[in-house]
Amino acid sequence: MTTFATASALVALLAAAPATAQTASQAELEVLVRAQAAEIAGLKARLDRLEAGQTASTSQVAPPSAAPATPPSTPTQLAQLDRPVVTSPYAPQLVPPGPAERDVARAREANEAGVTTEWGSGLPVFHSADGIYTFKPRGRILADVSSSFGSRDAARNITTTGMRALRLGIEGGVGTHFFYQFETDFSENEVDIVTAFIGWRDRIVPGLDYDVRAGHLFNDRAFEGSTGSDSTPFLERSTVSTAIIPQRGFYGIGIMPRLFWKSGHASLTVTGDRVDGNQAVSDSRTVLGRAHWNPLKSSTGVLHLGLWGFDEGLSSAATTLTRNTVIGGRFNGALRVSTGPLTGGTGTTGYGAELGGYLGPVWLMGEAGQRHARLDGGRPDFVSKAYSLSGGWFITGDLPPYNPRLGSFGQPRVLRPIFEGGPGAIELTARYDNLDYKDLATGGRGWAATLGANWYLNSFTRIQVNAIHWDTDNRAGAVTGADDGETVSARVAVTF
């Protein structure tokens, strides 16, 4: 109630008193006078509190027989006041607001800031009234189970479970240019900072945009290597993405400018170590670039071409280049292709190419790459080689979730989600991976053939199954010599 409204109500009551007295009996007049006197006293007290910046939550100014206070005139007072019902036949009969009335008043008061909310991918996106500020929580849950069998070594025939990703984070922006993102991963019983950056984006000319990110950055490298763990069509990325990689891994602290045009993009990344690197010595230095081009693009098809490469100078604390790369799934620690012990590294250089695309519900992608590890003592470079060929078919007619802006996979657009009575989207996949470390005397090799099925319940919830036949030949490690077998893995995933 405003001060003006309170004063007006007080004047109205004082003016009404003589007129009422002319028609009432003496006893009734006395009752009315007492009720009005109590009400006037309550109004004066409330006026004093309002002028002092206080809001009354209840009105208890008289015994049950007394008249009530003046009706509230703002949503706050309507929601908060719990007024008694008067009993005098000559006093105004004011009915307390009901629950629905109070709920509406509270909602109006809570939204005085004009904040709007929209729902997308399972979580709300908040917008300020002026449209300048946006904010949304984000995260992903990827729960896996894996069982291997058929190996000649019992240590590889195991069944395990694990959280491929368990992330929580936030993202937002200020205006049309400034944006930020932060995510923490809690999988494998560790707290790990993943993406954490601020950025600026703008348009140079129509059809040519850019953005610049600075912070802890995810690599833009290879097709599946640039695809998030929640969007890969298989439970694990290809050997090109897991083996032909900088020594620091998928993340590093640095800066990444990116340029976007109608048919492709290019990026350049300069980073040091990961966020949890060694601060006792200088960081390793990594320079990484990638570009993709869609020479053919329509509403139902795309041709994808991509090139990428990196060069890194290794820190004195990062000279060990030993690699044990997954070949039959992430959660079997005994099932790896190993380089054997490799120390004395001074730097690495890697490069690769991508060729693929989709037409209607069918997609294909081929990737290949090499990594040269520079060694001290005059030793020749150690060369790692990998390639993969993969494809998929959405038997429900949905389009592959290709992102033409980034040249990678994203979340699919499911045409008929099961939560709306449809079948969801069903995809059948296949892939062949090959990895060769045999350029090194202790290095191994391996290949894997995968058949998979993905059921997308909606655009952010999926169930995946992969059946993998793998073949390895390691020269070092717990299991050496030729070996083969099968792994069956499954995942339940939600991204929000």
C-alpha positions in Angstrom: 0.0 0.0 0.0 1.4 3.4 -0.9 1.4 6.3 1.5 -1.0 8.2 -0.7 -3.5 5.2 -0.7 -3.3 4.9 3.0 -4.0 8.6 3.6 -6.9 8.5 1.2 -8.5 5.6 3.0 -8.1 7.4 6.3 -9.8 10.5 5.0 -12.7 8.4 3.6 -13.3 6.6 6.9 -13.4 9.9 8.8 -15.9 11.4 6.2 -18.1 8.4 6.4 -18.5 8.4 10.2 -21.2 11.3 10.5 -23.3 9.8 7.7 -23.4 6.4 9.3 -24.2 7.9 12.7 -27.4 9.5 11.4 -29.0 6.1 10.6 -27.8 4.0 13.4 -29.2 3.5 16.9 -27.2 4.7 19.9 -25.9 1.2 20.7 -25.0 0.5 17.2 -23.3 3.9 16.9 -21.1 3.1 19.9 -20.1 -0.2 18.3 -19.3 1.5 15.0 -17.4 4.3 16.6 -15.2 1.9 18.6 -14.6 -0.2 15.4 -13.7 2.9 13.4 -11.4 4.3 16.1 -9.5 1.0 16.2 -9.3 1.0 12.5 -8.1 4.6 12.4 -5.4 3.8 15.0 -4.3 0.8 12.9 -4.2 2.9 9.7 -2.1 5.5 11.4 0.4 2.9 12.7 0.6 1.3 9.3 1.2 4.7 7.7 4.0 5.4 10.1 5.6 2.0 9.2 5.3 2.5 5.5 6.8 6.0 5.7 9.8 4.4 7.6 10.2 1.9 4.7 8.7 -1.1 6.5 6.0 -3.5 5.3 3.5 -5.1 7.7 3.1 -8.8 7.3 -0.1 -9.2 9.4 -2.7 -6.9 10.8 -3.7 -7.5 14.4 -5.0 -4.2 15.6 -8.1 -5.2 17.5 -9.9 -8.1 19.1 -12.0 -10.3 16.7 -15.0 -7.9 17.1 -13.0 -5.0 15.8 -13.2 -3.7 12.3 -10.5 -4.6 9.8 -7.7 -2.6 8.3 -8.0 -0.9 4.9 -7.8 -3.3 2.0 -4.3 -3.7 0.5 -3.5 -2.0 -2.7 -0.2 -3.6 -3.8 0.7 -7.2 -4.7 3.1 -7.4 -1.7 0.4 -6.3 0.8 -2.2 -8.5 -0.8 0.0 -11.5 -0.5 1.2 -10.8 3.1 -1.8 -9.3 5.0 -4.0 -11.8 6.8 -7.0 -9.6 7.8 -9.7 -10.6 10.3 -13.3 -10.6 9.1 -15.3 -7.9 10.9 -18.6 -8.6 12.7 -20.1 -5.1 12.8 -23.1 -4.8 10.4 -22.2 -1.2 9.7 -18.5 -1.7 8.9 -17.3 -2.6 5.4 -17.2 -6.4 5.0 -13.7 -7.0 3.7 -13.0 -10.6 2.7 -9.4 -11.9 3.1 -7.6 -12.8 -0.2 -7.8 -16.5 -1.1 -4.8 -18.8 -2.0 -5.1 -18.1 -5.7 -5.2 -14.4 -5.2 -2.1 -14.6 -3.0 -0.2 -16.8 -5.5 -0.9 -14.4 -8.4 0.3 -11.5 -6.2 3.5 -13.3 -5.2 4.3 -14.2 -8.8 3.8 -10.6 -9.9 6.1 -9.3 -7.1 8.7 -12.0 -7.8 8.9 -11.0 -11.5 9.2 -7.3 -10.9 12.7 -7.6 -12.4 11.2 -8.8 -15.6 13.2 -12.1 -15.8 11.9 -14.5 -18.5 12.6 -18.2 -18.7 12.5 -20.7 -21.6 13.2 -24.4 -21.5 15.6 -26.1 -23.8 17.5 -29.4 -23.6 16.1 -30.2 -20.2 17.1 -27.0 -18.3 15.8 -23.4 -18.1 17.5 -20.5 -19.8 17.1 -17.2 -18.0 16.9 -13.8 -19.7 16.9 -10.4 -18.1 14.0 -8.1 -18.9 16.2 -5.9 -21.2 17.6 -8.9 -23.0 21.2 -8.1 -22.1 21.9 -10.9 -19.7 21.5 -14.6 -20.3 22.3 -17.5 -18.0 21.8 -21.3 -18.0 23.1 -24.3 -16.1 24.5 -27.2 -18.2 25.8 -30.7 -17.6 25.9 -34.2 -18.8 25.6 -37.7 -17.3 27.2 -40.6 -19.2 27.0 -44.0 -17.4 28.7 -47.0 -19.0 28.9 -50.7 -18.6 31.5 -52.9 -20.5 32.1 -56.6 -20.7 35.1 -58.2 -22.6 35.5 -61.9 -23.5 37.3 -64.2 -25.9 40.9 -63.0 -25.0 43.5 -65.7 -24.4 44.5 -63.8 -21.3 42.0 -63.9 -18.4 43.1 -60.4 -17.3 41.3 -58.9 -20.3 38.0 -60.9 -19.8 36.4 -58.6 -17.3 33.2 -56.7 -16.8 33.4 -53.1 -15.5 31.2 -50.0 -15.0 32.1 -46.4 -15.1 31.0 -42.8 -15.5 32.3 -41.6 -18.9 31.3 -38.1 -17.9 29.6 -36.5 -14.9 29.6 -32.8 -15.5 28.0 -29.7 -14.0 28.5 -26.2 -15.3 27.1 -22.8 -16.3 27.1 -20.7 -19.4 25.9 -17.2 -20.2 26.4 -13.9 -21.9 26.2 -10.2 -21.6 24.8 -8.5 -24.7 25.4 -9.9 -28.1 29.2 -10.1 -27.8 30.5 -11.3 -24.5 30.0 -14.9 -23.4 31.4 -17.4 -20.9 31.3 -21.1 -19.9 32.5 -23.2 -17.0 32.3 -26.9 -16.5 33.6 -29.4 -13.8 33.7 -33.1 -14.3 33.3 -35.5 -11.3 33.8 -38.8 -13.1 36.4 -41.4 -12.0 36.2 -40.1 -8.4 38.1 -37.0 -9.3 37.2 -33.3 -9.6 38.5 -32.1 -13.0 38.1 -28.6 -14.5 37.2 -29.0 -18.2 36.0 -26.0 -20.2 36.5 -22.7 -18.5 36.7 -19.6 -20.7 35.4 -16.1 -21.5 34.9 -15.0 -25.1 33.9 -12.2 -27.5 32.1 -12.6 -30.8 31.1 -10.2 -33.5 30.5 -9.9 -37.2 33.1 -8.5 -39.6 30.8 -8.2 -42.6 27.6 -10.0 -43.5 28.4 -13.7 -43.8 31.7 -13.5 -42.0 31.7 -13.8 -38.2 34.4 -14.5 -35.6 34.8 -15.3 -31.9 37.8 -15.3 -29.6 38.0 -17.5 -26.5 40.5 -17.4 -23.7 40.8 -19.8 -20.8 40.8 -23.6 -20.5 39.9 -24.7 -24.0 38.8 -27.9 -25.7 40.8 -28.9 -28.7 39.5 -28.2 -32.2 41.2 -31.2 -33.8 39.9 -34.0 -36.0 36.2 -34.6 -36.7 35.4 -36.9 -33.6 38.1 -35.1 -31.6 36.2 -31.9 -32.0 32.9 -33.6 -31.1 31.9 -33.5 -27.4 31.8 -36.8 -25.5 28.0 -36.5 -25.2 27.6 -36.3 -29.0 29.9 -39.0 -30.4 28.0 -41.7 -32.4 30.1 -44.4 -30.6 30.9 -44.9 -27.0 34.5 -43.9 -27.5 36.2 -41.6 -30.1 38.2 -43.1 -33.0 41.9 -44.0 -32.8 42.7 -40.9 -34.8 41.2 -38.7 -32.1 42.7 -40.7 -29.1 46.2 -41.3 -30.5 47.1 -38.5 -32.8 46.9 -35.8 -30.1 49.1 -33.3 -28.2 50.8 -34.7 -25.2 48.8 -32.5 -22.9 45.6 -34.1 -24.1 42.2 -32.6 -25.1 42.5 -29.3 -23.1 45.0 -26.5 -22.5 45.0 -23.0 -21.1 45.3 -20.4 -23.9 43.5 -18.4 -26.6 41.5 -19.6 -29.6 40.3 -17.2 -32.3 37.8 -18.7 -34.8 36.5 -17.5 -38.1 33.1 -18.6 -39.6 31.7 -18.2 -43.0 28.7 -19.7 -44.8 30.4 -22.9 -45.9 33.0 -23.6 -43.2 35.3 -22.4 -40.4 38.9 -22.1 -39.3 40.5 -21.9 -35.9 43.9 -21.3 -34.4 44.7 -22.3 -30.8 47.8 -21.4 -28.7 47.9 -23.0 -25.3 50.1 -24.1 -22.5 49.4 -27.0 -20.1 46.1 -28.1 -18.7 44.6 -26.2 -15.8 46.2 -28.6 -13.3 49.6 -28.6 -14.9 53.0 -28.3 -13.2 53.7 -24.8 -12.1 57.3 -25.5 -11.0 58.6 -25.4 -14.6 57.7 -23.7 -17.8 54.6 -25.1 -19.6 54.7 -27.0 -22.8 53.7 -24.9 -25.8 51.1 -26.1 -28.3 50.0 -24.4 -31.5 47.0 -26.1 -33.2 45.0 -25.2 -36.3 41.9 -26.7 -38.0 39.7 -25.8 -40.9 36.7 -27.4 -42.5 34.8 -26.7 -45.7 31.4 -27.7 -47.0 31.7 -27.4 -50.8 28.2 -28.9 -51.1 25.5 -28.1 -48.6 21.7 -28.4 -48.8 18.8 -28.9 -46.3 19.3 -32.7 -46.6 22.9 -33.2 -47.4 26.5 -32.0 -46.8 30.0 -32.8 -48.2 32.6 -32.3 -45.5 36.4 -31.7 -46.0 38.7 -31.0 -43.1 42.4 -30.5 -42.4 44.2 -30.0 -39.0 47.6 -30.0 -37.5 49.6 -29.2 -34.3 53.1 -28.6 -33.1 54.2 -28.6 -29.5 57.4 -28.0 -27.7 57.5 -30.1 -24.5 58.2 -28.9 -21.0 61.1 -30.5 -19.1 58.4 -32.1 -17.0 56.6 -33.7 -20.0 59.3 -35.7 -21.7 57.7 -39.1 -21.1 55.7 -40.0 -24.2 54.5 -43.5 -23.3 51.0 -44.1 -24.7 48.4 -46.8 -23.9 45.5 -46.2 -26.2 42.0 -47.7 -25.9 41.0 -50.0 -28.7 38.0 -52.0 -27.3 36.3 -49.4 -25.1 37.4 -47.1 -22.3 36.7 -49.1 -19.2 39.0 -52.1 -19.7 42.4 -51.0 -18.5 44.0 -54.3 -19.7 42.8 -53.8 -23.2 45.1 -51.2 -24.8 47.6 -50.7 -27.7 50.9 -49.7 -26.1 54.0 -47.9 -27.2 56.0 -49.4 -24.4 58.2 -47.1 -22.3 59.2 -44.0 -24.2 61.2 -41.2 -22.6 63.3 -38.3 -23.7 60.7 -36.5 -25.8 61.4 -32.9 -26.8 58.3 -32.2 -28.9 55.6 -33.6 -31.2 54.0 -32.7 -34.5 50.7 -34.1 -35.7 48.4 -33.6 -38.7 45.4 -35.2 -40.2 42.6 -35.0 -42.8 38.8 -35.6 -42.8 36.5 -36.5 -45.6 32.8 -37.3 -45.3 29.3 -36.0 -45.1 25.7 -37.1 -45.2 22.7 -37.5 -47.5 19.3 -37.8 -45.9 19.5 -40.1 -42.9 22.8 -41.7 -44.0 26.3 -40.4 -43.1 29.9 -41.5 -43.7 33.2 -40.1 -42.3 36.8 -41.1 -42.9 39.8 -39.8 -40.9 43.5 -40.3 -41.0 46.4 -38.9 -39.1 50.1 -39.1 -38.1 52.1 -37.9 -35.1 55.8 -37.5 -35.0 57.5 -37.5 -31.6 60.9 -35.8 -31.5 63.4 -37.6 -29.3 66.6 -36.4 -27.7 70.0 -38.0 -28.1 69.9 -37.9 -31.9 67.3 -40.7 -32.1 64.9 -40.6 -35.1 61.3 -39.4 -34.7 58.8 -42.0 -33.4 55.8 -42.0 -35.9 52.3 -43.0 -34.8 49.7 -43.7 -37.5 45.9 -44.1 -37.2 42.9 -44.1 -39.5 39.2 -44.8 -39.2 36.1 -45.2 -41.4 32.7 -44.9 -39.8 29.1 -44.4 -40.9 25.5 -44.4 -39.7 21.9 -44.7 -40.8 18.9 -43.2 -39.0 16.2 -45.8 -39.8 13.5 -43.5 -38.4 14.4 -40.9 -41.1 16.0 -38.3 -38.8 18.9 -36.3 -40.2 22.4 -36.9 -38.8 23.3 -34.2 -36.1 26.0 -32.6 -38.2 26.9 -29.0 -37.2 28.0 -27.1 -40.3 29.3 -24.2 -38.3 31.9 -26.3 -36.4 32.3 -29.3 -38.7 31.5 -31.8 -36.0 28.5 -33.7 -34.5 26.2 -32.1 -32.0 22.9 -33.0 -30.4 20.3 -34.5 -32.8 17.0 -32.9 -33.7 14.6 -35.8 -33.0 11.5 -35.5 -35.1 9.2 -37.7 -33.0 10.4 -37.9 -29.3 9.0 -40.7 -27.2 7.8 -38.1 -24.7 5.5 -36.8 -27.3 4.2 -40.3 -28.3 6.8 -41.0 -31.1 9.4 -43.7 -31.4 12.4 -41.4 -30.9 15.3 -41.6 -33.3 17.0 -44.9 -34.0 20.5 -45.0 -35.6 22.6 -48.0 -36.7 26.3 -47.4 -36.8 29.5 -49.1 -37.9 33.2 -48.3 -37.7 36.7 -49.7 -38.4 39.7 -48.3 -36.5 43.4 -49.0 -37.1 46.3 -47.9 -34.9 50.0 -48.5 -35.5 52.8 -47.8 -33.0 55.2 -50.4 -34.6 57.6 -47.7 -35.7 59.0 -48.0 -32.2 60.8 -51.2 -31.1 58.5 -51.7 -28.2 55.4 -50.4 -29.9 52.3 -52.4 -30.7 49.4 -52.2 -33.2 45.7 -52.9 -33.1 42.4 -52.7 -35.0 38.8 -52.8 -34.0 35.5 -53.3 -35.9 32.4 -51.9 -34.2 28.7 -52.3 -34.8 26.4 -50.1 -32.8 22.9 -48.8 -32.2 21.8 -45.5 -30.7 18.3 -44.8 -29.5 17.6 -41.1 -29.0 14.6 -40.7 -26.7 14.6 -37.0 -27.4 17.2 -34.5 -28.4 19.2 -34.8 -25.2 18.6 -38.3 -23.9 20.0 -41.5 -25.5 20.8 -45.2 -25.0 23.8 -46.6 -26.9 25.1 -50.1 -27.5 28.4 -51.1 -29.1 29.6 -54.6 -30.0 33.4 -54.5 -30.8 35.7 -57.1 -32.2 39.3 -56.1 -31.5 42.7 -57.5 -32.4 46.0 -56.4 -30.8 49.7 -57.3 -31.0 51.7 -55.6 -28.2 55.4 -55.9 -27.7 55.3 -54.5 -24.2 52.9 -54.5 -21.3 51.0 -57.1 -19.3 49.6 -58.8 -22.4 52.1 -59.2 -25.3 51.8 -61.0 -28.6 48.8 -61.4 -30.8 45.4 -61.5 -29.1 41.8 -60.9 -30.1 38.3 -60.9 -28.5 35.0 -59.1 -28.2 33.7 -56.3 -26.0 30.1 -55.3 -25.6 29.4 -51.9 -24.1 26.3 -49.9 -23.3 25.6 -46.3 -22.2 22.7 -44.3 -20.8 23.3 -40.6 -21.4 21.6 -37.3 -20.8 22.9 -33.9 -21.7 21.3 -30.7 -20.3 
